[in-house]
Amino acid sequence: MPDGRGVGASIPRPDGPAKVAGAFDFASDLRVEGMLFGRTLRCPHPRAVVKRIDIARAEAMPGVHAVLTAADLPGRRFYGLDRVRDQPVLVGPGEEVRYAGEPIALVAAEHPEQALQALRTIAVEYDELPPLTDPVEALANGESLRNLLIRRGDPENARADVVVTGYYEVGQQDQAPLGPESGLAIPKDGEVDLWIATQALHVDLRQVSDCLALPAEKLRLRLAGVGGAFGAREDLSCQVHACLLALRTDRPVKMWYGREESFVGHVHRHPAQMWYAHGADRDGSLVFVRATIVLDGGAYASSSHAVVANAAIFGTGPYRVAHALMWCGAARTNTVPNGAMRGFGAVQSCFAHESQMDRLAKELGMDPLDLRLKNAIRPGDRLITGQEVTGSAPLEELIRRMAQLPLPEPPRTAIALPGGAGNMAEPGDIRRGVGFALGYKNIAYSEGSDDYSTARVRLERRPGGQVVASVKTAAAEVGQGLVTICQQIVRTELGVDEVELEPADTLIGDAGSSSASRQTWMTGGAVQQAARLVKEEVLRRAGPPGRELKDGQVLDDEGAPLAPLAVLLDEPIELECEHHHRRTSKLDENGQGDAHVSFMFVAQRAVVDVDPEAGLARVVQVATAQDIGKAINPLQVHGQIEGAVAQGVGLATMEEIQVRDGVIRNASFTDYLLPTTLDMPEIASVLVEDGEPDAPYGAKGVGEPPLISSPAAVVAAMRAATGHRLGRIPVRPDELAGLSETAPPHTIEPGQPPG
C-alpha cells in the first residue's frame, strides 16, 4: 500500500485540519445571496387543542415574506421514521398539541430579528388539557408505542438457589451535539435543493418529499457540515419547514435553532424504569432473568420500535440464561419525543442487568468478574430470542484483557479530588471504588430489514498523468470518521494513494442512516465491492496475463510489472455497487427469531474516588477492552472509545433533562450539565481484533459499546466505595451520601406488564 495509508493504518481525518482551524463549514455557516431567515412558532403547553391562529399582524410586518400554518401544507400532514409516521409538520386549529415545543406556524423574513418579532405577533388560542406524563400510567391506559414480550424456556416455573431483585432508573439524556439543527433550502423552478445536517439523507428525502407533495426527483438533499449527531439527527427537524418557506417565497431560506429550541427540536434518550429479578445456582450459574422495562417514548413514535427491541433483547446482558421473561414497552406521553441516542435501548437495560450481576455476586460471595466469566456468552450459545451467536464473540478474552490494564495511581493534587478546584474534599475523606460492567449490542438494521448501502468508485487519469480514485456515497459523515474509512478501503483495493471523496447527497442510491454502528460494515462494504469491480475492469483491460494490481502497476502471475495503471485509463472506469447484509427475521409472539446480523461486545472497569459525606465523586479511570473485529483506523477507534466514555461518564454523574409537568426546565448548557476536560477520567483501551467473517476486512462497529456499559461500571465503582444501593443514573449527591434512595413509583412484578 502506498505510504502505508490503507486499511489498518492510523491516518488523520481529511476534514480534521479545517475543523481544527475553524475553517470547516457547518450547516449553521451556510449562506447564499438573497436568502431569507426562517423561524418556528412553538406551543408552550404539553397538551392542548389549538382553537384559533391569527397571523394577520405577522404578515403585515416589515421584511416578512411568508407566514405559514397547517392550512398551507401541500402534502402529507405527518412524518416519522419508516415504521410509523405520526408526527405533524404543523398543528392547526381543531388539532391537539402533544408536547411543549410542537410547531404551530412558520415565518420567513429578510432578517432573523424580523422573523422573531413576527413570531411574537402571532396570536394562538389554546384549550389546555391535563398532560399525561407518567409512562407507567400511560401504558396501563393503552398509550403504547410498542410492547415486546420475550419468553425463553420456562421462566415462570424456574427455581434458583439465590434470587436477587432490584428496581432501576435511567434519566433522560440529551445527545448534546455542539452544532444545533440547521438547514438551507434553495428553490429553483419548483424544485428544491436542501442542504441539511442529518444522519440519513434518503430517509429524510422520503419524508420531505411526501410532506411537500413534490416528486423525489425534484428534491435533492445534500449533506451540510454536521456538528455532532449521536442519534439526534435521525428524525426531521427543520427539513420540511425550510422547504415550505422556500417554495412559498421562491427565495433561499435558512433555518437554524438556538440551544433552547434545539432541546425540543430533536429527540432524546428514553428515560427508563426497570424491575428485575435474577436467579442463580450456588455455583453462580444463571438460571433465570425476569424483567419489566418501561420506557418513556414521549409524544411520537420516532425510533421507539427499535429502542424497545434493543432494551428487551439485550436486557439480560451478554450471558447464557436458559429461562427468561422480558416485557418491555414504550409509552406515549405528553413530553418531547424520545428516540435514538448512541447505544439506544441497550444503555438503559445494561445499567439494570449489570447492577443485578453485582448484587448476585455479593449474595453468592463471588468475585464479580468470576461471576461474569462463568456466564459469559460464547460462539454457539443462544440469546434469549433463540438466535445463535455466530462469528466473533471474544467476551472471555475481553474480560481478561480489561482486567490486565493497569490501575491508576492515587491522586497527587487537590484538583484531582472530588470537587476539583473548589477544594471541597479532603484526602482523608476519600474512598476509592472499582467496578465492572459488560455490554453488547447489534450491528446494523434488524428485525426483518433488508439493510443495504450504495457506493460508486471512479478511477481516472488526470491531466499530467496522475491516477486518482474518487468515491461517491450518500452516507452521512457525522464525526465517526467514515470519510477516512472510505479512503483507506479504496487505497487498499486499488493501490492508489490519491483518493477523493465526493459530497454526499441523494443523487446516488441510499446508504441508510449513520446509526446502529452500521456504516463501516455497510457503506464500507459497498465501497470495497465497487472498488473490486473497478479493479476487475483494470485487469481486463490489461489482458489475460494481468493478475494483480499493486502500487500503480498491473503485475503478471509471477509478480513482474506488466503495465502502469495510468496507461490503462484512457477512458475512466466508474462502477457502482449496492451492498446488502443477510436478511434478518422478525420476532414471533414469544420474541423468538434471528433478529440481528451480528454483535459487538465490550468489557469495562471504572475507578471512582468518592467523598460520601459531601456527596461528591470523581471518575478517575475507565478501562475498556473492546471487540472491534478489525481496526480499519486504530487512531479513530481509540477516539471513538474516548468519546463514548465521555458520554457514559456524563450519564452516570450529571447529564439529565429536567422535566416538570411536561415542560423542560433546563434547556441550556448552563443548566444541562456536561462533562468538561476537568471531569474526564484517564481512559485506557485495548482493542481485540477477532475478525467478523461476513464484514469487510472483518471490521465491526465501534462507537456504541463503550457508552453502553461505562455508566454501569462507574456506578458499580461508586457502590463499591460507599456501600449504597445507587439504583438510578445520573447519581445524585444525596444518594451518594446515603441520604436518599430511589424507590419504585409503582409496584410491578418483574416480567409482567404495567396494570
C-alpha positions in Angstrom: 0.0 0.0 0.0 1.4 3.4 -0.9 2.9 5.1 2.2 1.0 2.6 4.5 -2.2 4.6 4.3 -4.6 1.8 3.7 -6.7 -0.5 5.9 -5.1 -0.8 9.4 -3.2 2.5 9.3 -3.7 5.3 11.8 -4.1 8.2 9.4 -5.5 11.6 10.1 -9.0 12.6 9.0 -9.2 14.6 5.7 -11.7 17.0 7.4 -9.6 17.4 10.5 -7.4 20.4 9.6 -10.3 22.6 8.6 -12.3 21.7 11.7 -9.3 22.4 14.0 -8.6 25.7 12.2 -12.2 26.8 12.4 -12.5 26.9 8.6 -14.9 23.9 8.2 -18.4 24.9 7.1 -21.0 23.5 9.4 -24.7 23.7 8.4 -25.2 26.9 10.5 -22.4 28.6 8.5 -24.3 28.3 5.1 -25.0 31.5 3.3 -26.3 32.3 -0.2 -27.1 35.6 -1.9 -30.7 36.8 -1.2 -31.6 34.2 1.4 -34.4 34.7 3.9 -34.4 33.6 7.5 -37.0 31.2 8.8 -38.3 30.8 12.4 -40.8 28.4 14.0 -43.6 29.3 16.5 -43.9 26.5 19.1 -46.6 25.7 21.5 -45.7 26.3 25.2 -48.2 23.8 26.5 -47.5 20.0 26.8 -51.1 19.2 25.9 -53.7 21.5 24.4 -56.2 21.9 21.5 -55.5 24.7 19.1 -58.6 26.8 18.8 -57.6 29.7 16.6 -54.4 31.1 14.9 -54.3 34.8 13.8 -51.3 35.6 11.6 -52.6 38.9 10.2 -50.2 41.2 12.2 -47.2 39.0 11.4 -47.9 39.0 7.6 -48.1 42.8 7.7 -44.7 43.4 9.4 -41.8 44.9 7.5 -39.4 42.3 5.9 -41.8 39.4 6.3 -42.3 37.4 3.1 -44.3 34.4 4.3 -46.3 33.2 7.3 -47.4 29.6 7.1 -49.7 27.4 9.2 -51.0 23.8 8.8 -53.6 25.0 6.3 -50.7 25.7 3.9 -49.3 22.2 3.8 -49.4 20.8 0.3 -48.8 17.1 1.0 -48.8 14.6 3.8 -49.6 16.1 7.2 -47.5 13.7 9.2 -43.9 12.5 9.1 -41.9 10.0 11.0 -39.4 7.2 10.6 -40.3 4.3 8.3 -42.5 2.2 10.6 -44.8 5.0 11.9 -45.5 8.4 10.6 -47.4 10.1 13.4 -45.7 13.5 13.9 -47.5 16.6 12.4 -45.5 19.0 10.4 -47.6 21.8 11.9 -50.5 21.7 14.3 -53.6 23.6 13.2 -57.0 24.7 14.6 -59.0 21.8 16.0 -55.9 19.6 16.4 -54.2 18.5 19.6 -50.7 19.6 20.7 -49.0 16.6 22.3 -45.8 18.2 23.8 -44.4 21.6 24.7 -42.5 22.6 21.7 -44.8 21.4 19.0 -44.6 23.6 15.9 -47.6 25.8 15.1 -46.5 28.4 12.5 -43.5 29.4 10.3 -42.2 32.8 9.3 -39.7 33.8 6.6 -38.2 37.3 6.7 -35.3 39.4 5.4 -33.5 39.4 8.8 -33.7 36.8 11.6 -34.8 39.5 14.1 -37.7 40.5 11.8 -38.7 36.8 11.8 -38.5 36.6 15.6 -40.6 39.8 16.0 -43.2 38.5 13.6 -43.5 35.2 15.6 -44.3 37.3 18.7 -47.3 38.9 17.0 -49.0 35.6 16.0 -52.0 35.1 18.3 -52.8 31.5 19.2 -55.7 30.5 21.3 -55.5 27.1 23.1 -57.7 24.9 25.2 -55.3 23.4 27.7 -55.7 19.8 28.7 -54.1 17.9 31.6 -50.9 16.3 30.3 -50.1 12.6 30.7 -46.5 12.3 31.9 -46.3 9.1 33.9 -45.2 6.3 31.4 -46.5 3.5 33.6 -49.9 5.1 33.8 -49.8 5.7 30.1 -49.1 2.1 29.3 -51.8 0.9 31.7 -54.2 3.2 29.8 -53.2 1.8 26.4 -51.0 4.6 25.3 -48.3 2.3 23.9 -45.8 3.0 21.1 -44.6 -0.6 21.2 -44.7 -3.6 23.6 -42.5 -6.6 23.3 -42.6 -9.8 25.2 -39.6 -12.3 25.1 -40.2 -15.7 26.7 -37.4 -18.3 26.7 -37.5 -21.7 28.4 -39.9 -21.9 31.4 -39.3 -18.6 33.3 -42.4 -18.7 35.4 -41.5 -22.1 37.0 -37.7 -22.0 37.0 -36.3 -22.2 40.5 -32.9 -21.0 41.7 -30.9 -21.2 44.9 -30.3 -17.5 45.1 -32.6 -14.8 43.9 -32.0 -11.0 43.8 -34.5 -8.3 42.8 -34.0 -4.7 42.1 -35.6 -1.5 40.7 -33.5 0.8 38.5 -34.0 4.1 36.7 -32.2 5.9 33.9 -32.8 9.6 33.3 -33.4 11.4 30.1 -30.1 12.2 28.4 -29.6 14.8 25.6 -27.2 13.9 22.7 -25.8 17.4 23.2 -24.5 18.0 19.6 -22.4 21.2 19.6 -24.0 22.2 16.3 -27.7 22.8 16.6 -30.2 21.9 13.9 -29.7 23.9 10.7 -30.5 23.8 7.0 -30.7 25.9 3.9 -33.4 25.3 1.2 -32.7 26.7 -2.2 -35.7 26.7 -4.7 -35.5 26.8 -8.5 -38.3 26.3 -10.9 -40.5 24.4 -8.5 -37.6 22.2 -7.3 -35.6 22.4 -4.1 -32.0 21.7 -3.1 -31.9 21.2 0.7 -28.5 21.4 2.5 -29.1 19.8 5.8 -27.2 18.4 8.8 -28.6 14.9 9.1 -27.8 11.3 9.7 -29.8 9.8 6.8 -30.2 11.7 3.6 -32.6 9.3 1.8 -34.7 8.6 4.9 -35.2 12.4 5.1 -35.9 12.6 1.4 -38.8 10.1 1.5 -40.5 12.0 4.3 -39.9 15.5 3.0 -41.0 14.5 -0.5 -44.3 13.2 0.9 -44.9 16.3 3.0 -44.2 18.7 0.1 -46.2 16.6 -2.4 -43.0 17.0 -4.5 -41.7 14.1 -6.6 -38.4 12.8 -5.2 -36.6 13.7 -8.5 -37.5 17.4 -7.9 -36.0 17.4 -4.4 -32.3 16.9 -3.7 -30.8 16.6 -0.2 -27.2 17.5 0.2 -25.2 16.8 3.4 -24.1 20.0 5.2 -21.4 20.0 7.8 -22.6 18.1 10.8 -21.6 19.3 14.3 -22.2 16.1 16.1 -25.2 13.7 16.0 -25.3 10.7 18.3 -28.9 9.9 17.2 -30.2 13.5 17.5 -30.4 13.9 13.7 -32.2 10.7 12.7 -35.5 12.5 12.9 -36.6 15.5 10.9 -36.3 19.0 12.5 -36.4 22.0 10.1 -36.2 20.0 6.8 -39.8 20.3 5.8 -40.2 23.8 7.3 -37.3 25.3 5.4 -38.5 23.8 2.1 -42.1 25.0 2.6 -40.9 28.6 3.2 -38.5 28.4 0.2 -41.2 27.2 -2.2 -43.7 29.8 -1.0 -41.3 32.7 -1.3 -39.2 31.4 -4.2 -36.2 32.6 -2.2 -33.5 30.6 -0.4 -34.5 30.1 3.3 -32.1 29.3 6.1 -33.2 28.0 9.4 -31.2 27.2 12.5 -32.1 26.6 16.1 -30.7 28.2 19.2 -29.8 25.9 22.1 -33.2 26.2 23.8 -35.1 25.4 20.7 -32.7 22.5 19.9 -33.8 20.8 23.2 -37.3 20.5 21.8 -36.2 20.2 18.1 -34.7 16.8 18.4 -35.4 13.5 20.3 -33.6 12.4 23.4 -32.6 9.2 25.1 -35.7 7.3 26.5 -35.9 7.6 30.3 -36.3 4.1 31.8 -37.9 2.4 34.8 -36.9 -1.2 35.2 -38.0 -4.0 37.6 -35.6 -7.0 37.6 -35.3 -10.5 39.2 -32.2 -12.7 38.7 -31.9 -16.3 39.9 -28.7 -18.4 40.1 -27.5 -21.7 41.4 -25.0 -21.8 44.3 -22.1 -22.2 41.9 -23.1 -18.9 40.1 -24.7 -20.3 37.0 -27.6 -18.1 35.9 -31.0 -19.9 36.0 -33.5 -17.2 35.1 -34.0 -13.5 34.5 -37.4 -11.9 34.7 -37.7 -8.2 34.0 -40.1 -5.4 33.1 -38.7 -2.3 31.3 -40.8 0.8 30.9 -39.5 3.4 28.5 -41.0 6.9 28.1 -41.4 7.4 24.4 -42.7 10.9 24.6 -45.3 12.3 22.2 -44.5 10.4 19.0 -43.0 7.1 17.8 -39.7 8.1 16.4 -37.2 5.2 17.0 -39.2 3.7 19.9 -39.8 0.5 17.9 -36.1 -0.3 17.7 -35.3 1.1 21.2 -37.8 -1.3 22.8 -36.3 -4.2 20.9 -32.8 -3.4 21.9 -33.7 -2.8 25.6 -35.5 -6.2 25.7 -33.2 -8.4 23.6 -30.1 -7.2 25.3 -31.9 -6.8 28.7 -30.3 -9.9 30.3 -26.8 -9.0 29.3 -24.2 -11.0 27.3 -24.8 -14.0 29.4 -26.1 -17.6 29.0 -29.5 -17.9 30.6 -31.9 -20.7 29.9 -35.1 -19.1 31.3 -36.0 -15.5 30.5 -39.2 -13.5 30.7 -38.8 -10.0 29.4 -41.5 -7.4 29.0 -40.6 -4.0 27.5 -42.9 -1.2 26.4 -42.5 2.4 25.3 -45.3 4.7 26.5 -46.8 7.6 24.6 -46.7 10.6 26.9 -47.0 14.4 26.6 -43.3 15.1 26.6 -40.7 15.8 23.9 -40.4 12.7 21.7 -37.6 10.3 22.6 -35.8 8.3 20.0 -32.3 7.3 19.0 -29.2 8.0 21.1 -25.9 6.2 20.9 -26.4 2.6 22.2 -30.2 3.2 22.3 -32.1 0.8 24.5 -29.0 -1.3 25.4 -27.7 1.5 27.6 -30.7 1.6 29.8 -31.0 -2.2 30.3 -27.3 -2.6 30.7 -27.4 -0.4 33.8 -30.0 -2.7 35.3 -28.6 -6.1 34.4 -25.0 -5.2 35.4 -26.3 -3.8 38.7 -28.1 -7.1 39.2 -25.0 -9.1 38.4 -23.1 -7.3 41.2 -25.9 -7.9 43.6 -25.9 -11.5 42.7 -22.1 -11.8 43.1 -22.4 -10.2 46.6 -25.2 -12.6 47.6 -23.2 -15.6 46.3 -19.9 -14.4 47.9 -18.3 -14.5 44.4 -15.9 -12.1 42.7 -18.0 -10.0 40.3 -15.6 -10.8 37.4 -15.6 -14.5 38.1 -19.4 -14.5 38.0 -19.3 -12.8 34.6 -16.7 -15.1 33.3 -18.7 -18.1 34.3 -21.8 -17.0 32.4 -20.3 -15.1 29.5 -21.7 -15.8 26.1 -19.6 -17.8 23.7 -20.0 -18.6 20.0 -22.6 -21.2 19.6 -24.7 -20.0 22.6 -28.2 -18.7 22.1 -29.6 -15.4 23.1 -33.0 -15.1 24.9 -34.5 -14.7 21.4 -33.2 -18.1 20.4 -30.7 -16.7 18.0 -27.4 -18.5 17.8 -24.3 -16.4 18.4 -22.1 -16.9 15.3 -18.9 -15.3 14.2 -16.8 -13.3 16.6 -17.7 -13.1 20.3 -14.5 -12.9 22.3 -16.1 -11.9 25.6 -14.0 -14.0 27.9 -10.8 -12.5 26.3 -12.3 -9.0 26.7 -12.8 -9.6 30.4 -9.2 -10.8 30.9 -7.6 -8.1 28.8 -9.6 -5.4 30.6 -8.6 -6.8 34.0 -5.0 -6.7 33.0 -5.0 -2.9 32.2 -3.0 -1.0 34.9 -4.9 0.6 37.7 -4.4 4.4 38.2 -2.2 6.0 40.8 -3.6 7.8 43.8 -4.5 11.5 43.3 -1.4 13.7 43.6 -3.1 17.2 43.7 -6.2 18.7 45.2 -7.7 19.4 41.8 -7.7 15.6 41.2 -10.0 15.0 44.2 -13.8 15.0 44.1 -14.9 18.7 43.9 -11.9 19.6 41.9 -10.6 23.2 42.2 -13.2 24.0 44.8 -11.1 22.1 47.4 -14.4 20.6 48.8 -12.9 17.2 49.6 -10.1 16.3 52.0 -7.7 13.4 51.1 -8.6 11.6 54.3 -12.3 11.5 53.4 -11.8 9.9 50.0 -12.8 6.3 49.4 -11.8 4.6 46.1 -14.1 2.1 44.4 -13.6 -0.2 41.5 -16.5 -1.5 39.4 -17.0 -3.6 36.3 -19.6 -3.9 33.5 -20.1 -5.9 30.3 -22.2 -4.7 27.4 -23.2 -5.8 23.9 -25.4 -4.7 21.1 -26.3 -5.5 17.5 -24.7 -4.1 14.4 -26.9 -2.7 11.5 -30.6 -2.8 10.9 -32.6 -5.6 12.4 -35.9 -7.4 12.7 -36.5 -8.4 9.1 -34.9 -5.4 7.5 -33.2 -5.5 4.1 -30.2 -3.4 5.0 -28.1 -2.1 2.2 -25.8 0.7 1.1 -24.7 2.1 -2.3 -21.3 3.3 -3.4 -19.7 4.4 -6.6 -16.0 4.3 -7.3 -14.3 6.1 -10.2 -10.7 5.7 -11.3 -9.2 8.1 -13.8 -6.0 9.6 -15.2 -5.9 13.4 -14.7 -4.0 15.8 -16.9 -0.3 15.3 -16.1 -0.7 11.5 -15.8 -1.8 11.4 -12.1 -4.1 8.5 -11.3 -6.9 9.5 -8.9 -9.8 7.5 -7.4 -13.0 9.1 -6.2 -15.8 7.8 -4.0 -19.4 8.8 -4.0 -22.0 7.7 -1.4 -25.0 9.2 0.3 -23.6 8.1 3.7 -23.5 10.9 6.4 -20.2 11.7 8.0 -21.3 12.8 11.4 -17.9 12.8 13.1 -17.4 9.0 13.2 -14.7 9.0 10.6 -16.4 7.3 7.7 -14.6 9.7 5.3 -11.3 8.2 6.4 -12.6 4.6 6.2 -13.7 5.1 2.6 -10.4 6.4 1.5 -8.4 3.7 3.3 -10.6 0.9 1.7 -10.1 2.3 -1.8 -6.3 2.7 -1.3 -6.1 -0.9 -0.2 -8.2 -2.3 -3.0 -6.8 -0.2 -5.9 -3.3 0.6 -4.7 -3.9 4.3 -5.5 -2.8 6.8 -2.9 -4.9 9.8 -4.1 -8.5 9.2 -3.2 -11.1 12.0 -3.3 -14.5 12.0 -1.6 -17.4 13.5 -3.5 -20.0 15.3 -1.5 -22.8 13.1 0.0 -26.2 13.7 -1.5 -29.3 12.0 -2.8 -28.0 12.0 -6.4 -26.8 8.5 -5.7 -28.6 5.5 -4.2 -29.4 5.1 -0.5 -26.7 4.5 2.1 -29.1 4.2 5.0 -28.6 6.0 8.3 -25.4 6.7 10.1 -26.7 4.8 13.1 -26.6 1.3 14.6 -22.8 1.2 14.2 -23.5 0.1 10.6 -21.7 2.4 8.2 -18.2 0.8 8.3 -19.8 -2.6 7.6 -22.5 -1.4 5.1 -21.0 1.6 3.3 -17.5 0.3 3.8 -18.7 -3.0 2.2 -20.3 -1.2 -0.7 -17.1 0.9 -1.3 -15.0 -2.3 -1.1 -17.1 -4.1 -3.6 -17.3 -1.2 -6.0 -13.5 -0.8 -5.8 -13.1 -4.5 -6.6 -15.3 -4.2 -9.6 -13.1 -1.3 -10.8 -10.1 -3.5 -10.2 -11.5 -6.3 -12.3 -12.1 -3.9 -15.2 -8.5 -2.7 -14.9 -7.2 -6.2 -15.1 -9.5 -7.0 -18.0 -8.1 -4.0 -19.9 -4.5 -5.3 -19.2 -5.3 -8.5 -20.9 -5.2 -12.2 -19.9 -1.8 -12.1 -18.2 -3.0 -9.4 -15.7 -3.2 -11.0 -12.3 -2.8 -8.3 -9.7 -2.9 -4.5 -9.2 -0.3 -3.1 -6.8 1.3 0.3 -6.3 0.1 1.7 -9.6 1.2 -1.3 -11.6 -0.5 -4.3 -13.2 1.5 -7.4 -12.3 1.6 -10.7 -14.2 1.1 -14.1 -12.4 4.8 -14.1 -11.4 4.6 -10.7 -9.8 6.5 -8.9 -12.6 5.3 -5.4 -13.8 3.1 -5.8 -16.8 1.7 -2.3 -17.4 1.5 1.0 -15.5 -2.1 1.7 -14.3 -2.1 5.1 -15.9 -1.8 3.8 -19.5 -5.0 1.7 -19.0 -7.1 4.7 -18.1 -7.6 6.5 -21.5 -11.2 6.1 -20.5 -12.1 6.5 -16.8 -13.6 3.5 -15.0 -16.7 4.2 -12.9 -18.7 1.4 -11.3 -21.4 1.3 -8.6 -22.3 -1.4 -6.1 -25.2 -2.0 -3.8 -24.1 -4.0 -0.7 -26.6 -6.0 1.3 -26.2 -7.9 4.6 -28.0 -11.1 5.1 -31.8 -10.8 5.8 -32.8 -10.9 9.4 -36.1 -12.2 10.7 -38.9 -10.6 12.7 -39.6 -11.8 16.2 -42.6 -14.1 16.8 -45.2 -13.7 19.6 -42.7 -15.0 22.2 -39.9 -12.8 21.0 -38.1 -15.6 19.2 -36.2 -15.1 16.0 -32.9 -14.3 14.3 -33.4 -10.5 14.6 -29.8 -9.4 14.2 -26.9 -9.7 11.8 -24.1 -9.7 14.3 -23.0 -8.4 17.7 -20.2 -6.3 19.3 -19.0 -6.8 22.8 -17.2 -4.7 25.4 -15.8 -5.1 28.9 -15.1 -2.1 31.1 -13.7 -1.2 34.5 -14.2 2.1 36.3 -12.2 3.5 39.2 -14.0 6.3 41.1 -13.0 8.4 44.1 -15.9 9.3 46.4 -16.3 11.7 49.3 -19.5 10.1 50.7 -20.1 12.8 53.4 -20.0 15.6 50.8 -21.9 13.6 48.1 -19.0 14.2 45.6 -17.4 11.8 43.2 -14.7 11.9 40.6 -14.3 9.2 37.9 -10.6 8.5 37.9 -10.2 5.9 35.2 -12.3 4.0 32.7 -10.5 1.0 31.2 -12.0 -0.6 28.1 -11.4 -3.8 26.2 -13.4 -3.8 23.0 -14.3 -6.3 20.4 -13.8 -4.5 17.1 -13.3 -7.3 14.5 -10.6 -5.3 12.7 -9.3 -1.8 13.3 -9.5 -0.1 9.9 -8.0 3.0 11.6 -6.8 2.3 15.1 -6.4 6.0 15.9 -10.1 6.6 15.2 -11.1 3.5 17.1 -9.5 4.8 20.3 -11.0 8.2 19.7 -14.5 6.7 19.4 -13.9 4.9 22.7 -12.9 8.1 24.4 -15.9 10.0 23.1 -18.3 7.3 24.1 -16.8 7.1 27.6 -17.3 10.9 27.9 -21.0 10.5 27.3 -21.1 7.5 29.6 -19.5 9.4 32.4 -21.9 12.3 31.8 -24.9 10.0 32.0 -23.6 8.3 35.2 -22.8 11.5 37.1 -24.5 14.7 35.8 -26.4 14.7 32.5 -30.2 14.7 32.8 -33.0 16.7 31.2 -35.2 18.0 34.0 -38.9 17.9 33.1 -41.7 19.2 35.3 -45.4 18.8 34.2 -44.2 18.0 30.7 -42.0 21.1 30.3 -38.2 21.0 30.0 -36.7 23.2 32.7 -33.0 23.2 31.9 -32.8 23.7 28.1 -29.3 25.2 28.0 -25.8 24.1 28.5 -25.7 26.3 31.6 -28.3 24.2 33.3 -27.9 20.9 31.5 -24.5 19.8 32.8 -21.9 18.2 30.5 -18.5 16.8 31.5 -15.6 19.2 30.8 -12.0 18.3 30.5 -11.7 18.6 34.2 -14.4 15.9 34.7 -12.8 13.4 32.3 -11.1 10.3 33.6 -8.0 8.7 32.4 -9.0 6.4 29.6 -7.2 3.1 28.9 -8.3 1.0 26.0 -7.2 -2.2 24.3 -8.5 -3.4 21.0 -9.3 -7.1 20.5 -9.3 -7.9 16.8 -11.2 -11.1 16.1 -12.5 -10.7 12.6 -16.2 -11.0 11.9 -16.5 -13.4 8.9 -19.1 -11.5 6.8 -17.9 -8.0 7.4 -15.4 -6.1 5.2 -11.9 -7.0 6.4 -13.7 -8.5 9.5 -14.4 -5.0 10.9 -17.3 -4.4 13.3 -18.8 -1.1 14.5 -17.1 0.8 17.3 -18.9 3.9 18.6 -21.7 2.4 20.7 -20.4 -0.3 23.1 -18.2 1.9 25.3 -21.2 4.1 26.1 -23.5 1.1 26.8 -21.6 -0.3 29.8 -19.5 2.7 31.1 -22.3 4.2 33.1 -22.9 0.8 34.8 -19.2 0.4 35.5 -19.0 3.9 37.0 -21.9 3.4 39.3 -20.6 -0.1 40.3 -17.4 1.7 41.5 -19.4 4.2 43.4 -21.3 1.4 45.2 -18.0 -0.3 46.0 -16.7 2.9 47.5 -19.9 3.8 49.5 -21.9 0.6 50.1 -25.0 2.4 49.0 -27.5 0.9 46.6 -27.5 3.6 43.9 -30.3 2.4 41.7 -30.5 5.4 39.5 -28.4 7.4 37.0 -27.3 10.0 37.0 -26.3 9.5 40.6 -27.4 12.5 42.7 -25.3 13.9 45.6 -27.9 13.0 48.3 -27.9 9.3 47.0 -24.1 9.2 47.0 -24.2 10.4 50.6 -26.8 7.8 51.6 -29.4 10.4 52.4 -32.0 9.1 49.9 -32.6 6.0 47.8 -34.6 5.6 44.5 -37.9 3.9 45.3 -40.2 2.4 42.6 -43.1 4.7 41.9 -45.3 1.6 41.0 -45.4 -2.0 42.2 -44.7 -4.3 39.2 -43.8 -7.9 39.2 -40.7 -8.4 37.1 -41.7 -9.8 33.7 -45.2 -8.6 33.9 -46.7 -5.5 32.1 -47.9 -2.5 33.9 -51.5 -2.7 35.0 
